[in-house]
Amino acid sequence: MKLVLFDLDNTLLAGDSDFEWAQFLISKGVLDAEVHEARNQEFYDHYKAGTLDIHAFLDFQLAPLARHSREELDAWHREFLASRIRPMIGAPARALVRRHLDEGALTAIVTATNSFVTGPIAREFGIEHLIATIPAWENGRFTGKPRGAPSFKEGKIERVEAWLESLGYWWGSFESSHFYSDSHNDLPLLSLVSDPVAVDPDDTLRQHAQAQGWPVISLRNPQ
């Protein structure tokens, strides 16, 4: 059996769901545009540069979840999925996921974006397993803080290994292990699997992939 892992943002999606969720809440008037838009862009720029303070970002990104009921959040997310996310899912991405599912691979999305935002997106792809940053939940509401290790950089390895162990597997259980990602932030996990694939990669990852002889592919629809 194969193990197939997918990054989500700018890999399966032609965009970043974390960034777009904050922009969506700004567009709904839930977040103040003047305060949050510049901060959202600042965090996104740090992510792309590889300098993101994940804990400061999570304080920013998870705080809105704590201020609203789950019913409100779920209603906004349904609109968000329809208006922002589905347009970012191209046919090549759906076909790649379907090919691996049809071949019987154990498949998961591994993303730093929190599981509230990404859970419905994983289901949109038909992927059962999601390894994401977990927003803490107490007394029927989100707390605005993460629970456990963020699924980011080396944290993705920690979270994937805990998930595999929970299923009774380890890396040696598979004939091959694949990870698809666009970002140099994912080099720790890309370097661990047997078959890393760079997908529409940033410049740093592209250079590394070319030096290592890794496949470089695109999932973007031709314009």
C-alpha positions as CSV (number, residue, x, y, z in Angstrom):
1,M,0.0,0.0,0.0
2,K,1.1,3.5,-0.7
3,L,1.0,6.5,1.6
4,V,0.0,9.7,-0.2
5,L,0.0,13.1,1.6
6,F,-1.1,16.4,0.2
7,D,-0.4,19.9,1.3
8,L,-3.5,22.0,0.8
9,D,-2.9,25.8,0.3
10,N,-1.3,26.6,-3.1
11,T,-1.0,22.9,-3.8
12,L,-4.4,21.3,-4.2
13,L,-5.9,24.8,-4.0
14,A,-4.9,27.6,-6.3
15,G,-4.7,29.9,-3.4
16,D,-4.4,30.0,0.4
17,S,-7.5,29.0,2.4
18,D,-6.2,30.6,5.7
19,F,-5.6,33.9,4.0
20,E,-8.9,33.8,2.2
21,W,-10.8,32.9,5.3
22,A,-9.7,36.1,7.0
23,Q,-10.4,38.1,3.8
24,F,-13.8,36.6,3.7
25,L,-14.6,37.6,7.3
26,I,-13.4,41.1,6.5
27,S,-15.7,41.2,3.5
28,K,-18.6,40.1,5.7
29,G,-17.8,42.9,8.2
30,V,-17.0,40.3,10.9
31,L,-13.4,41.6,11.1
32,D,-12.4,45.2,10.8
33,A,-10.7,45.8,7.5
34,E,-8.4,48.5,8.6
35,V,-7.0,46.5,11.5
36,H,-7.0,43.0,10.0
37,E,-6.3,43.3,6.3
38,A,-2.7,44.6,6.7
39,R,-2.0,42.1,9.5
40,N,-3.3,39.2,7.4
41,Q,-1.1,40.2,4.5
42,E,1.9,40.6,6.8
43,F,1.5,37.1,8.2
44,Y,1.1,35.7,4.7
45,D,4.3,37.5,3.5
46,H,6.2,36.0,6.5
47,Y,4.9,32.6,5.6
48,K,6.1,32.9,2.0
49,A,9.5,34.1,3.3
50,G,9.8,31.2,5.8
51,T,9.9,33.6,8.8
52,L,6.4,33.0,10.1
53,D,5.9,32.9,13.9
54,I,3.3,30.2,13.9
55,H,2.1,30.9,17.4
56,A,1.6,34.6,16.8
57,F,-0.2,33.8,13.6
58,L,-2.5,31.3,15.3
59,D,-3.4,33.9,18.0
60,F,-4.5,36.1,15.2
61,Q,-6.2,33.5,13.0
62,L,-8.0,31.6,15.7
63,A,-9.3,34.6,17.7
64,P,-12.4,35.2,15.5
65,L,-13.5,31.6,16.1
66,A,-13.8,32.3,19.8
67,R,-16.1,35.3,19.3
68,H,-18.9,33.6,17.5
69,S,-21.2,30.6,17.9
70,R,-20.5,27.4,15.9
71,E,-23.8,27.9,14.1
72,E,-22.7,31.3,12.8
73,L,-19.3,30.0,11.9
74,D,-20.7,27.0,10.0
75,A,-23.1,29.2,8.0
76,W,-20.2,31.5,7.1
77,H,-18.1,28.5,6.1
78,R,-20.7,27.1,3.8
79,E,-20.7,30.5,1.9
80,F,-16.9,30.6,2.0
81,L,-16.6,27.2,0.5
82,A,-18.9,28.0,-2.3
83,S,-17.7,31.5,-3.1
84,R,-13.9,31.3,-2.3
85,I,-12.8,27.7,-2.2
86,R,-14.5,25.8,-5.0
87,P,-13.2,28.3,-7.6
88,M,-9.7,27.5,-6.4
89,I,-10.1,23.8,-7.0
90,G,-9.0,22.9,-10.6
91,A,-9.8,19.7,-12.5
92,P,-6.1,18.5,-12.4
93,A,-6.1,18.7,-8.6
94,R,-9.3,16.7,-8.3
95,A,-8.0,14.1,-10.9
96,L,-4.7,13.7,-9.0
97,V,-6.5,13.0,-5.7
98,R,-9.0,10.7,-7.4
99,R,-6.2,8.7,-9.0
100,H,-4.5,8.0,-5.6
101,L,-7.8,7.2,-3.9
102,D,-8.8,4.8,-6.7
103,E,-5.5,3.0,-6.4
104,G,-6.2,2.3,-2.7
105,A,-3.5,4.6,-1.2
106,L,-3.8,5.7,2.4
107,T,-4.4,9.4,1.7
108,A,-4.4,12.5,3.9
109,I,-4.2,16.3,3.6
110,V,-1.5,17.7,5.8
111,T,-1.8,21.4,6.4
112,A,-0.9,24.1,8.8
113,T,-4.3,25.7,8.4
114,N,-6.7,24.9,11.2
115,S,-9.1,22.0,10.9
116,F,-12.3,24.2,11.2
117,V,-11.3,25.9,7.9
118,T,-9.9,22.8,6.2
119,G,-12.2,20.0,7.3
120,P,-15.0,20.8,4.8
121,I,-12.3,21.3,2.1
122,A,-10.9,17.8,2.7
123,R,-14.4,16.4,2.4
124,E,-14.8,18.4,-0.9
125,F,-11.9,16.4,-2.3
126,G,-13.3,13.1,-0.8
127,I,-10.2,12.7,1.5
128,E,-11.1,11.1,4.8
129,H,-8.0,11.9,6.7
130,L,-7.0,15.4,7.7
131,I,-3.9,16.4,9.6
132,A,-4.3,20.1,10.5
133,T,-3.7,22.5,13.3
134,I,-6.4,21.9,15.8
135,P,-8.4,24.8,17.4
136,A,-9.1,24.1,21.0
137,W,-12.7,23.7,22.0
138,E,-14.2,24.1,25.5
139,N,-17.8,24.4,26.7
140,G,-19.3,24.3,23.3
141,R,-17.1,27.1,21.8
142,F,-13.7,27.6,20.3
143,T,-11.2,29.1,22.7
144,G,-9.1,31.0,20.2
145,K,-6.0,28.9,21.0
146,P,-4.5,25.8,19.3
147,R,-4.5,22.4,20.9
148,G,-1.3,20.3,20.6
149,A,1.5,20.9,18.2
150,P,0.7,23.1,15.1
151,S,0.9,21.2,11.9
152,F,3.7,23.4,10.5
153,K,7.3,22.7,9.3
154,E,8.7,19.9,11.5
155,G,5.4,19.8,13.3
156,K,3.9,18.1,10.2
157,I,6.2,15.2,10.7
158,E,5.3,14.9,14.4
159,R,1.6,15.0,13.6
160,V,1.8,12.6,10.6
161,E,3.7,10.0,12.7
162,A,1.2,10.3,15.6
163,W,-1.6,9.8,13.1
164,L,0.1,6.8,11.5
165,E,0.7,5.2,14.9
166,S,-3.0,5.7,15.8
167,L,-3.8,3.6,12.7
168,G,-1.3,0.9,13.6
169,Y,1.2,2.0,10.9
170,W,4.7,3.6,10.6
171,W,6.8,4.7,7.7
172,G,8.0,1.2,7.0
173,S,4.4,0.0,6.6
174,F,4.2,1.4,3.0
175,E,5.8,0.4,-0.3
176,S,6.2,4.1,-0.9
177,S,5.3,7.4,0.7
178,H,4.5,10.5,-1.3
179,F,4.1,14.2,-0.3
180,Y,2.9,16.9,-2.7
181,S,3.6,20.5,-1.7
182,D,4.3,24.0,-3.1
183,S,6.2,25.4,-0.2
184,H,9.8,25.4,1.1
185,N,8.2,25.4,4.6
186,D,7.4,21.8,3.9
187,L,11.0,20.7,3.2
188,P,11.2,18.7,6.5
189,L,8.4,16.4,5.4
190,L,9.3,16.4,1.7
191,S,12.8,15.3,2.6
192,L,11.4,12.4,4.7
193,V,9.1,10.7,2.2
194,S,10.3,8.3,-0.5
195,D,8.6,10.3,-3.3
196,P,8.5,14.1,-2.8
197,V,6.7,16.1,-5.5
198,A,7.0,19.9,-5.8
199,V,3.7,21.4,-7.0
200,D,3.7,24.9,-8.6
201,P,6.6,25.5,-6.1
202,D,7.9,28.7,-4.7
203,D,11.4,29.7,-5.9
204,T,13.2,28.2,-3.0
205,L,11.5,24.8,-3.3
206,R,11.9,24.8,-7.0
207,Q,15.6,25.2,-6.7
208,H,15.8,22.5,-4.1
209,A,13.7,20.1,-6.1
210,Q,15.7,20.6,-9.2
211,A,19.0,20.1,-7.3
212,Q,17.6,16.9,-5.7
213,G,16.0,15.6,-8.9
214,W,12.5,15.7,-7.5
215,P,9.5,15.9,-9.8
216,V,8.1,19.4,-10.4
217,I,4.5,19.5,-11.6
218,S,1.6,22.0,-12.0
219,L,-2.0,21.5,-11.1
220,R,-3.2,24.9,-12.3
221,N,-5.8,25.0,-15.1
222,P,-4.5,26.5,-18.3
223,Q,-5.9,29.9,-18.9
